[in-house]
Amino acid sequence: MIEVTDLVKVYQTKKGEVTGVDHVSLTVNKGEIFGIVGYSGAGKSSLLRCLNLLEAPTSGEIKIDGVSLTALGKKELRTARQKIGMIFQHFYLVSSKTVFENVAFALKAAYKSKTEIDTRVTDLLEMVGLSDKRDVYPSQLSGGQKQRVGIARALANNPSVLLCDEATSALDPSTTKSILSLLKKINQELGLTIVLITHEMEVVKEICDRMAVMQDGRIVEEGPVYDLFANPANELTKEFINTILQFDLPDHLLTSSKGKIVKIHFRGAIAEESVISDALQKFQVKGNILHGKIEYIKETPLGIFIMELTGDMAEVEKAIQYITSRTESLEVIRDAA
């Protein structure tokens, strides 16, 4: 478990003080994948680097598995950091070292024997799918393969926590998906707690259990990923969610409508039920679906449909009331009646 209490990080610059992290408190539960989302300058990287004290906090407390890192001396902190792995956006592999040597680096720093190092690195390379690359150099690897080396290196000392600093933002979509699958596998098989920062909501949707949204050094919204996708409260959260779930209708569809255009959210199991079909059979209305999609967030469906309802207005109102009662989320976005 990671516990952050009233954390502040202030940087001294030529133009004066800049607050990177502004009184942040949060808890990351043991074994979960926690996402921190925000635009550049939001403070998410500063917060992540404070978690293992790569950045020394100005004030506040950080506990990992009950141990207060901010209270440790230098020697104790070095030992504690061995249980906190970290992977980076730009990999930071040593170009003059082979894949094996890059992964072995952390083990040598921990004074492991040659036999222990050989066994551990071999196991790690098999885990990340690079057994056949142990003797090649980083320049011979693709971006995804380099990140897999970075993940293996981060796991070398059997950490309980893995910190991911924009780990997929330098990768193409297909490679990103494979790296996220690997992180999910590691989380499930090793019970590892993973904290990742990103500005890509697809990443959060794919693997995170809970998430926090940061702006100007503060957390503006936090909660289970599905809940925030289904019902965001903060305007910035809505902006991020809309990058995946929002769609704009052409003006001519809105202006040519003869009835009511409604937006309907389908949450959870209701997304897989025949609500619209049932409504059209029960009432004397016609339905024209203008746009729609269903996203699966941690395998739970979340659907959004925009449709035009036409016919006798009394019947249309009955259909709207029926759909609202089934979904608990219907918004009339244009009424041409």
N, C-alpha and C positions, 0 to 999 in steps of 0.2 A: 504494500500500500504506500502511496505517495501522499503526503499531507503538506500543503503549502498554506502558511498562515501570514496574512497581512504583509506580503512580499513587496518590497520597493527596490528598484534599481535606478539610480540616478547617474548619468554620465556627465563628466566635466568636459566642456568643449570651449573653443575659443570664443564662441558667442554666448557662453554661459551654461547653466545647467539644463540638461535634457532628461526628462523622466521617461525611461523605457518601459518600466513596469510600475504600475501605480496602485499600490495597496490591493494586490491580488490574493485571494484565498480560494483554494480548491482542493478536492480530494479525488485521487485516482485509485479505484479499487484494485485489489490484487487480482491479476489475471485478465484484466480487461484491456481493450484497445481504446484509447482516449485520443480524440482529435482536437487540435487547437487551430481554429480558422481565423484568418484575418488578411487584410491587404498589407502590402509592404509598408513598414513603419508602424504597424499596429502594436508591436512589442512581443509578438509570439516567439521570435528567435531569441530575444533577450530572456524571456521566461524559460524557454527550454534549456538554455545554457546555464541558467541559474540552478536548474534541478540537479546538476552534478557539480555545481560550483566552478565550471569553466569561467563563468562570470560571478564574481563575488557580490552577493546582494548588499545593497546599502542598509537595509533593515528587513526584519521579518525572519521567519523560520521555515526550514525545509526538513521534513522527516521522511526517511525511506525505511520501511519495515520497522518503524518505531525508533530509529536512530536519527538524532538531530545532526545533520551534516554541518549545519552552521555553527555547531558547538565543538566540532572536532579540531584537533591540532593537525599540522601538515602530514605527519606520518600516518595517523589514523585515517585522514581523508584519502590519502593515496590508496590505502587498503580498501576503503569503502567504495572508491571509484571503480575498482576491479569488478564490482557487482553491478555496474551501470554501463551497459554497452551503448555506443552511439554510432549512427550512420549519417552520412552527409550527402548533400545534393551533388557535389563535385568529386565524390569518391575518396580523394586524397590518398591514393595508392603511391607507393614508392616505385618510381618507374624503373629503377635499376635492380629491383628485387623481383623474383618470380612470384607467382600466385601463392605457392607454398610459403615462401619467405615472408610475404606480406601478412598472411594469416598467422604465421608463427611469431610475429613481432611481439604481440601482447603477451604471449606465453613466455617468451624469453625474458621480458620485463618482469614477469612474475616469478622468475627463477625456476621454471619447470625443467625437468630433465629432458635429455634428447629423446628418450623413449616415449615419455609422456607427450612431448610436443608432436612427434611423428604420428602417434596414435590419434591424438586429438585433432590435428589438422586434417588427417585422412578422413576421419568421421565427419568433420565439418564440411569438407569439400563434397563429400557424398550427399550430405543433407541439402546443400544449395545447388546440386546438380553440376558440379565442376570437377569431378574426379579426373576427367581427361585433360584438364588444363593446369595441373599442378606445377608443371615445369615451364610454362610460357610466361611471357612478360605482359604487363598491363597494356602496352601499345598494340598487342595482338588480340585484344579483347574488344567486344562490342560494349556499348554503354550498359546494357542490362547485365552482361557478364561481370563488368567492373563493379556494379552495385552488389552483385551476389558475393563477390570477394569481400566487399565492405561489410556485408552482413555476416559472413563467416568470421571475419576478423573481430567484429563486435561481439560475437557469441563465444569467442575463444575461452574466456575465463568463467564460463557458466554464469552469466549475469542473471539477476532477477528482474532487471528493468532494462528495456531497450528504448533509447531516445532516437527519433527519426527527424532529421532537420531537412525538410523539403526533399525527401529521399527519392521521389519519382518525378519531380518537375523538370528534370533534364532529359527525360526519357519519352519515347513515342508512346501512343496509347496502347498498342499491343504489348510492348515491353512493360509498361506500367502495370497492366493487368497481371502479367506473370509475376512481377515483384510483389504485388499486393497478395496474390495467392500464396506466395512463399511466406510472407509475413503472417498471414492467417494460419498457415500450417505450423509455423514456429510457435505462435501464440497457443494453438490448441495442443500441440504435442509436448511443449516444454512448460506450459502454464506461465509463460512470460508476460509481464505487464509491459504494454507498449504505449508510448506517448509519441504522437506524430504531429508535426505542424505542416500546414498546407494552405494554399489558397484555392485548391481544386476540390469542389464539392463532390465530384465523382469519386475521389479517393475516400472521403468521409463516408459517403453512401455505401461504398463497397465493403469496408471492413470495420468501421468504428462502432463501438457499443454506445458510447456517450461522446459529447462534444462540447466545446466552449467557443464562443465567438468573441474575438478581441477587437477593440478599437481604442486608439489613443492610450494604450498601456493598461486598459481596464477590461475586465470580462463583462460584456453587456448582456449575454444570455448563455445559459448552460443547461444541459439536460440530455436525456436519451435521444439518440440521433433520429429515431422514427418520430418522436414527439415534436422535435423542432422542425422536421420536414413537413409534418402534417399540420402543425399549428404554431408557426413562428410568431413571436410577440414583438421582437425588436425590429426596427426598420432595416438595419444592416443585415440581420439574419434573413429577413424576407428577400433582400437583394441577392444574397448568396443562393438561397433556395431557388429563386426565380431563374438562375442560370441553368437549372436542370428541369424545373417543372413548369415554367411560364412559357406561354406562346401567345404571340400577337396575331389577331385576325386582320385580314385585309379590310380596308375601310369600306369597300363595296359590299362586303357581307353584312356589315353593321347597318349601312344606310339602306340596303334593299330589303331588310328584314320586315316581315309583315306581322310577326308575333312577338314573343318574348325570347330573348337570348339569355340563357342561364349557364352559370359555371357550377359544376357539381364536384365535390371532393368525395372520393370513396376511400375510406380508411379501414385497414385490417381486412377481416374476412368478408366484409360487405363488398369489397372491390371485386370479388369473384362471384357475386350473386347477380341475378338478372333483374336488377331494379328498374332499369330503363324499359326493358321489354315488358315487365309486369305493368308499369305505368301506362304504356301505350295500349295495352290490351284492356285495361280497366276503364280507361276514359277515352272519350271521343276527341282525341287530339292526334296531330301528326308531329313526329319528331325527326329533325334533320341534324345529325351530328356534324358539327363544323370542325371540331378538333378534339383530340383526346389521346391519352397515353396512360400506361400503368408502369410505374417504377417499382422495383423490388428492393427494399431497404432491409438488409440482413434477412432476406427471404420473406419479409412481410410486405404484402402489396399495398401500394398507395396510388390511387388513380385520380386523374383530373379529366373531366369531359366538359366541352362547351357545345351546347346544342340549342337549336331553335325549336320552340314549341308553338304551333299554330292550331287554330280551330276556334270553337266557341269559347269565349273568354272565361265563362264559368267553369267549363271543363278543363281549360288550361290551368286555372287556379287550383282546382281539385288535384290535378296531376302534380303541380308544384308542391302542394301541401303533402301529398303522398310521398314524393321523392324526398322531401325534407325530413319527413318522419322516419324514413328508412336510413338516410345517410347522415342526418343532423348537420348537413353542410351544403346549402344551396344559396347562390347569390344571383340575383337578377342583374345582368350587366347592361341590358338594353330592353326597353319596353316600347314597341312601336304600335301597340294596340290602341 
